[in-house]
Amino acid sequence: MGEETPSDPALEVGAAAARPLAVVAAAFEDISRMIDGDGEGPCDLRLAPFSSACSLVTVLFGCLGFAFKFAELEYSSKVNDLIEASNTYDTLSSILEHDIANDSVRKQGSHSRNLRRVRLGLDLIKALFEQYLSSSDCSLKEAASTAYDQVCAPFHAWTIRKAVGAGMYALPTRDQLLLRLNETDASVKKEMEKYIDSSRPVIEYIDNLFLSRNITLDW
């Protein structure tokens, strides 16, 4: 196997700015392969590459405009906490074990609680993409509203749900979204499907971390 060429951070930032969806999809394909151990069986997912991939998703929330500003702000703060935690904890399992030992899994601001919120953000984007691709006649407002109701609404207070509902009218059109993502109808379908397929095992992995320790997911 040949030597890997060191990545240039400036080029990576430029790529993310040029085609953010493609960059996110590729990052989560890498994470899903890590979970599978590159075909050698499940492994313990490391926190640093996971949180790094999750940080890229913030750009997608930004492309959705004001309606998803609440999600962008909450999501980015939780991801930043996990990035900081990666200096101390090696894996996702290790932060959960630490919080279990300290009876702080559901405590406001705990790494485990922030992991749950990041997981919701990943699932929200996945559900939105699934709805978007379900029909060429489906508006972004319809796709986003359905995705929000499925994923986040059960965990949000009525005031937040009401504000989100009002903000849905400010979502970009499908054509405007394509322009912001720098994609075509054909390429956006390909990249959204990549993200859907690669994020699913990541979301399931996080859920199983909690369920395997008899921690319910209704919070």
C-alpha positions in Angstrom: 0.0 0.0 0.0 1.4 3.4 -1.0 2.1 6.3 1.4 -0.9 8.4 2.3 -0.6 12.1 1.2 -1.0 14.4 4.2 -4.3 16.2 4.0 -4.2 20.0 3.7 -6.7 21.6 6.1 -7.1 24.6 3.9 -8.1 22.4 1.0 -10.6 20.5 3.2 -12.2 23.8 4.3 -12.4 24.9 0.7 -14.1 21.6 -0.3 -16.6 21.8 2.6 -17.5 25.3 1.5 -17.8 24.3 -2.2 -19.9 21.1 -1.8 -20.8 20.8 1.9 -23.3 17.9 1.4 -20.7 15.8 -0.5 -18.1 16.4 2.3 -20.6 15.4 5.0 -21.7 12.2 3.1 -18.0 11.1 2.6 -17.2 11.8 6.3 -20.1 9.6 7.5 -19.2 6.8 5.1 -15.8 6.8 6.8 -17.4 6.7 10.3 -19.8 3.9 9.3 -16.7 1.9 8.1 -15.1 2.5 11.4 -18.1 1.0 13.2 -17.9 -2.1 11.0 -14.2 -2.4 11.7 -13.6 -2.3 7.9 -15.4 -5.7 7.6 -13.6 -7.2 10.7 -16.6 -6.8 13.0 -18.0 -4.0 15.2 -15.5 -1.8 17.0 -15.6 0.8 19.7 -16.1 4.1 17.9 -13.5 6.7 18.7 -14.8 10.1 19.8 -12.4 12.4 17.9 -13.2 11.3 14.4 -16.9 11.0 15.2 -17.2 14.5 16.6 -15.1 15.9 13.7 -17.6 14.4 11.2 -20.5 15.7 13.2 -19.1 19.2 13.1 -19.4 19.2 9.3 -23.2 18.8 9.6 -23.5 22.3 11.1 -23.0 23.7 7.6 -26.1 21.8 6.4 -28.3 23.3 9.1 -26.9 26.7 8.0 -28.0 26.0 4.4 -31.6 25.5 5.7 -31.7 29.1 6.9 -33.6 30.7 9.8 -36.1 27.9 10.3 -33.3 25.6 11.5 -31.3 28.2 13.4 -32.5 26.7 16.7 -31.1 23.3 15.6 -27.9 24.8 14.3 -27.1 26.6 17.6 -28.1 23.7 19.8 -26.4 21.1 17.7 -23.1 23.0 17.3 -22.8 23.7 21.0 -23.2 20.0 21.7 -20.8 18.9 19.1 -18.2 21.4 20.4 -18.6 19.9 23.8 -17.9 16.4 22.4 -14.8 17.8 20.5 -13.5 19.2 23.8 -14.3 15.9 25.5 -12.3 14.0 22.9 -9.1 15.4 24.5 -10.0 13.4 27.6 -12.1 10.4 26.4 -11.0 8.1 23.6 -14.4 6.5 22.7 -18.1 7.2 22.8 -18.4 4.3 25.2 -15.9 5.8 27.6 -17.9 9.1 28.1 -21.1 7.1 28.7 -19.3 4.8 31.3 -18.0 7.9 33.0 -21.4 9.5 33.3 -23.0 6.2 34.5 -20.4 6.0 37.2 -21.2 9.6 38.3 -25.0 9.2 37.9 -25.0 12.1 35.4 -26.1 10.5 32.1 -29.2 12.6 31.8 -27.8 15.6 33.6 -28.0 18.9 31.8 -24.6 19.5 30.1 -23.3 16.0 30.6 -21.3 14.5 27.6 -23.8 11.6 27.4 -26.8 14.0 27.2 -25.0 16.1 24.6 -24.3 12.9 22.6 -28.0 12.1 22.6 -28.8 15.6 21.3 -26.1 15.3 18.5 -27.7 12.0 17.6 -31.1 13.7 17.2 -29.4 16.3 14.9 -28.0 13.5 12.7 -31.4 11.8 12.6 -33.2 15.0 11.8 -31.0 15.6 8.7 -31.4 11.9 7.7 -35.2 12.1 8.0 -35.3 15.4 6.1 -33.3 13.9 3.2 -35.6 10.8 3.2 -38.7 13.0 2.9 -37.0 15.3 0.3 -36.2 12.3 -1.9 -39.6 10.6 -1.4 -41.2 12.7 -4.1 -40.1 15.4 -6.6 -43.3 17.3 -5.6 -42.4 17.4 -1.9 -41.5 20.9 -0.9 -38.6 21.5 1.5 -41.2 22.9 4.0 -43.2 19.6 3.8 -40.0 17.5 4.1 -38.6 19.5 7.0 -41.9 19.7 8.9 -42.4 15.9 8.7 -38.8 15.2 9.7 -39.0 17.6 12.7 -42.3 16.1 13.8 -40.8 12.6 13.6 -37.5 13.2 15.3 -37.3 16.3 17.5 -40.9 17.4 18.3 -41.4 14.7 21.0 -38.5 16.1 22.9 -39.3 19.8 22.6 -41.6 22.0 24.6 -44.7 23.5 23.0 -43.1 26.9 22.7 -40.2 25.6 20.8 -42.5 23.5 18.5 -44.6 26.6 17.8 -41.5 28.7 16.9 -40.2 26.0 14.7 -43.5 25.7 12.9 -43.6 29.4 12.2 -40.0 29.3 11.0 -40.7 26.6 8.4 -42.2 29.3 6.1 -38.7 30.8 5.8 -37.1 27.6 4.4 -35.5 27.9 0.9 -37.1 26.4 -2.1 -35.7 23.1 -3.6 -33.9 25.2 -6.2 -32.4 27.5 -3.7 -31.2 24.6 -1.6 -29.5 23.0 -4.6 -27.7 26.4 -5.2 -26.6 26.6 -1.6 -25.3 23.0 -1.6 -23.7 23.5 -5.1 -25.5 20.4 -6.3 -27.7 19.4 -9.2 -30.9 17.3 -9.0 -28.9 14.2 -9.9 -25.9 14.8 -7.6 -28.0 15.9 -4.6 -29.9 12.6 -4.8 -26.7 10.7 -4.9 -25.1 12.5 -1.9 -28.3 12.5 0.2 -28.6 8.7 -0.3 -25.0 8.3 0.8 -25.6 10.3 4.0 -28.9 8.3 4.7 -27.1 5.0 4.2 -24.0 5.9 6.2 -25.7 7.8 9.0 -28.2 5.0 9.8 -25.6 2.6 11.3 -24.0 5.5 13.2 -27.4 6.4 14.7 -28.1 2.8 15.6 -24.7 2.5 17.1 -25.4 5.4 19.5 -28.8 4.1 20.4 -27.3 0.7 21.2 -24.7 2.2 23.5 -27.5 3.4 25.7 -29.9 0.4 25.3 -27.1 -2.1 26.0 -26.7 -0.4 29.4 -30.5 -0.4 30.1 -30.8 3.3 29.4 -34.0 4.2 27.6 -34.1 6.7 24.7 -37.2 8.6 25.7 -35.4 11.8 26.8 
